[in-house]
Amino acid sequence: MDYTDEQLDVTTSIYPESITKVFDAHGGVDTWNAMQSLVFTMKKPNGDEVTTTDLKNRTSIIEMPKHTIGFNGKDVWLTSKDTTAYKGNPKFYYNLMFYFYAMPFVLADDGIMYEETTPLVFEGQTYPGIKIGYEAGIGESPEDEYILYYNPETYKMEWLGYTVTFFSKEKSKEFHFIKYSNWQTVNGLLLPETLTWYKYENNLPTEKRNDLKFTDVKLSKEKLDASIFEIKEGATVVE
């Protein structure tokens, strides 16, 4: 079903106590909500990748060495600096890393359902879990599910379990895992410095796969000029 033209009556999330404590351990939802924009750079083998996001309407632009992906609130678009083809799906990717990076605060969005779930036990440590689901029509992939695992003493986020449903459009039972261990303070908020993906088996993380480092992080209360997200000359609109 296509929900794009329907006005969605989305219930405003009432946060359970456990996730409120996680938000507070990272600087608090009120501090996050005061921010207008987020910029971060990812260190990739083929060059830096810079993502700029308007936190209020989630328009975004990702500048890569050979390509730029943008989202103007309606369309995802792609430009290429040469004949090199973009190896990926821009519609899947345009907000993917923002979502992983802006944890746990993106889990304060409207239209989210929370439930306690089985803790994760890894290398002798137990991490309580909060399972996240979405109401119908929220985002590109409302069937996505996330599990936030936190440190029971500090309430800092430690792990993210997530499913990928963008391509199948169906709920998945297969969870992938990211370890959140290095944090940096930016404008009073604790944001990731490194994300570590893990191999997984039977819906549990097994061994480290790769690190992704984030630098030059900027959080601002200043609103961005909307024109930077508009479709650029020569861009392809992604269907």
WOJOFEN-V530915 format. One record per backbone hydrogen bond with DSSP energy under -1.0 kcal/mol. NH is the residue of the N-H (numbers start at 1). CO is the residue of the C=O. E is the energy in kcal/mol with one decimal. If there is no record, write none. Layout:
<<NH CO E> <NH CO E>>
This chain:
<<6 3 -1.5> <10 8 -1.2> <20 16 -2.0> <21 17 -2.1> <22 18 -1.4> <23 19 -2.8> <24 20 -2.6> <25 21 -2.1> <27 24 -1.6> <28 23 -2.8> <32 28 -1.9> <33 29 -3.2> <34 30 -1.0> <35 32 -1.7> <36 220 -3.6> <37 220 -1.9> <38 53 -2.2> <39 218 -2.4> <40 51 -2.1> <41 215 -2.4> <42 49 -3.0> <43 213 -1.8> <47 44 -1.8> <49 42 -2.0> <50 63 -2.5> <51 40 -2.8> <52 61 -2.6> <53 38 -2.6> <54 59 -2.7> <55 36 -2.7> <58 54 -2.1> <60 71 -1.6> <61 52 -2.1> <62 69 -3.4> <63 50 -3.1> <64 67 -2.9> <68 79 -2.1> <69 62 -2.2> <70 77 -2.4> <71 60 -2.7> <72 75 -1.8> <77 70 -2.6> <78 236 -2.3> <79 68 -2.4> <81 66 -3.0> <88 86 -1.4> <93 89 -2.3> <94 90 -2.4> <99 95 -2.1> <100 96 -2.0> <101 97 -2.8> <102 98 -3.0> <106 102 -1.3> <107 104 -1.7> <108 105 -2.0> <109 106 -1.3> <111 11 -1.6> <113 133 -3.0> <115 131 -1.8> <117 129 -1.9> <120 127 -2.7> <122 125 -2.4> <125 122 -2.0> <127 120 -3.0> <130 148 -2.3> <131 115 -3.6> <132 146 -3.7> <133 113 -2.5> <135 111 -2.6> <138 135 -1.4> <144 141 -2.1> <146 132 -1.8> <147 161 -2.9> <148 130 -2.6> <149 159 -2.4> <150 128 -2.0> <151 156 -2.8> <155 151 -2.5> <158 149 -3.2> <159 149 -1.8> <160 178 -2.3> <161 147 -2.8> <162 176 -2.0> <163 145 -2.0> <169 165 -3.1> <176 162 -3.1> <178 160 -2.3> <179 196 -3.5> <180 158 -3.1> <184 191 -3.3> <186 189 -3.0> <189 186 -1.9> <190 26 -2.4> <191 184 -3.1> <193 182 -2.9> <194 182 -1.1> <195 212 -2.4> <196 179 -2.0> <197 210 -2.5> <198 177 -2.2> <199 207 -3.3> <201 204 -2.5> <206 199 -3.0> <209 197 -3.1> <210 197 -1.3> <212 195 -2.3> <214 193 -2.7> <215 41 -2.6> <218 39 -2.7> <220 37 -2.2> <228 225 -1.8> <229 226 -1.6> <230 227 -1.1> <235 232 -2.1> <236 78 -2.9> <238 76 -3.3>>
